Amino acid sequence: MGTGRTLRKESHVRPCKTPAGKARRASAQRRRLVKFGLGEEEVKLMSDENVRVLVQRPTVVKKMVAKKASAK
């Protein structure tokens, strides 16, 4: 077990997340869901947390879209 510099360093140089960057990421994720096939109005009504969860699982989203299309 070392006691060198790497264990003493703190995260002082890590950049802070800005609200503008967060909004940019959220809008990019919403656009990605629309490309997967979800409706634009449906995506607008979703919360940011739901959008994040769905973007992580694109195959689930594509199955949802296919299921809705086959039901119509």
Steps between C-alpha positions, in 0.01 A plus 500: 500500500654827390503833672599702196352805338210318336347420837536858629347674199155647535251581229564876499557510126186312401266730304161586648183401316317809382122535458550582131697181448237298681225648281706428190543136600130465582393639163745273319357200685146604409599526132654153525172356632309658211745335260429166669136545399321650799258783431630852537206609719541192719869576554427865584270392784759266656714604792877523459548194720272285284677619187838406648379152591353435154807625314710246688289215359438559127388143430223533759386824338494343153294208636256746660460686171449176307241383752306828470518484120369143492214592737379767258 
